[in-house]
Every structure is written in structure tokens, then in C-alpha cells.
Amino acid sequence: MQKEIYNTFNELGQTAYEAAMKMGEVNLRAGEKLLEQQFALTGALLETGSKNLELMSQARTPQEMLNGQAKLIQDCGQQWLNSCRGTVEIVTEARNAAGELVEENVKAANEKVKQAASKAA
């Protein structure tokens, strides 16, 4: 009887370990995606800065420079907005995956505890 209870709790521990590993994978994937997004945004900002320097050297009138900078700001703002939307999608995806994982494992843990309790009784 004690061996059965021990085995049940051992299975519960193994299940918890596997769940922790899966949660780590979810977090790792989210972190990788966020890092990729950050690199892309940084590249876009550096490109905008480069274009601004080019514009400053090529503009013939202040109005031409202001118009060019307004376009650069608009493009940069759009890139920033797209990055924010992408970040929300990544975080939402990670949250959903983590929620599903927790839900599955709570159900499995409840079943294991019920099994252990019925064996003990």
C-alpha cells in the first residue's frame, strides 16, 4: 500500500517537473521572439537616424528638410506601432500557452491526489 502511494507521489513529482520544463520552453520561446523584435526595431531606428543624416546633408531648403523629417517620423512611428502590436501578440501567445499548461497540470495533479487518497483509504 505504501509503495503504491509512494509511486503515485513520485509520478506527481515527475509531472510537476515536466510541467516546469514546458513552462520554461514557453518562456524561452517568448523571450527569443521578443529579442528578435527588439533587434528589428533597433535596426529600424538606426536606419531612420542614418536617413535623417543623409537628408540633412542633401536638403537644399529648410522646408525640404522639414518635409523629409516629417516623413521619417511618420515611418518611424509606424514601425514603432507595428513593434508594439507584435509585442502584444507575443506576450498574449505566451500567456495563453502558460494558462493552458497550468490548467492541464492542475487537472492532472488533482487526479493524482485523488488516486493517492483513494489508495490510502
N, C-alpha and C positions, 0 to 999 in steps of 0.2 A: 504494500500500500504506500509506504513512504517513498519507495523507488518511483512509483507512478507519479506521485506529487512532485518529487524532485525533477523527473523528466518533463513534466508539464511546465514547471517554472523555468527549467533550462530552455525549453522551446520558446517561452515568453521572452526570456533574455535574448535569445538569438533573433527573434522577431524584432525586438527593440533595436538591436544592433543594426540589422538590415534596414530598418526604417531610418535610423540616423545616417547611414551611408547614403540612402536615397535622397534624404534631405540635403546632405552635403553636395550631392550631384546637382540638385535643383539650384542651390545657391551658387555653385561653381559656374553652371551654365549662364545664370543671370549675370554674374559678375563679368564673365567673358563678353557677353553681349553688350553690357554697359560700357566696358572698356573699349570695345570696338567703336561704339557710338561716340565716346569721348574723343578717341583718336580722329575719327572722321570730322567731328566738329572743330577740333583744334586745327586740323588741316585746312578746313574751310575758312577759319578765322585768319590763319596765316596767309592764305591766298587772297583774302579780302584786303589785308594790310599791304600785300605786295601790289595788288591792283591800285590801291589808293596812292602808293608812292609813284607808280607809273603814271597815274592820272595827274598827280601834282607836277610831274616833270613835263608832261605833254600838253596840259591845258594852256590855252592861249589867253583866255579871259577868265576873270573870277566867276562869271556866270557859268561858263563851260565846266569849271572845276566844281562848282556847287551842284550843278545838274548831275555830273558824274558821281559825286559823292552821295547824292540822294539815291541814285540807282544802286550804288554799292551798299548803302544802308538798308535799302529795301530788300535786296538779295540776301544780305547777311541776316536780316530779321526773319526772312522766310526759312533760311537754313536753321536758324535757332529754333524757330517754331516747330519745324519738322523733327529736330532732335528731341525737343520736349515731348512731342507726341510719341516718338519712338521709345523714349524712356518710360513713359506711362504704360505703353504696351508691354515692354519687357517686365516691368515691375508687376503689372497685373497678371501676366502669364506666370511669373514665379509665385505670386500669391495664390493663384488658383491651383497650381501644381502642389504647393505646400499644403493647402487646405484639403485637397483630395487625399494626399498622403496621410495627413493626420487623421482624417475621417476613417480611412481604411484601417489604419493601425489601432485606432481606438476600438473599432468593432472587433478586430482580431484579438486584442488584449482582453476585451470583455468576455469573449468566447473562451479564451484560455483560463481566465479566472473562474468562470462558471464550471469549466471542466475540472479544475483543481478543487473547487469547493464540493462538487458532487462526488469526487473520488475520496475526499476527506470525510464526507458524511457517511 
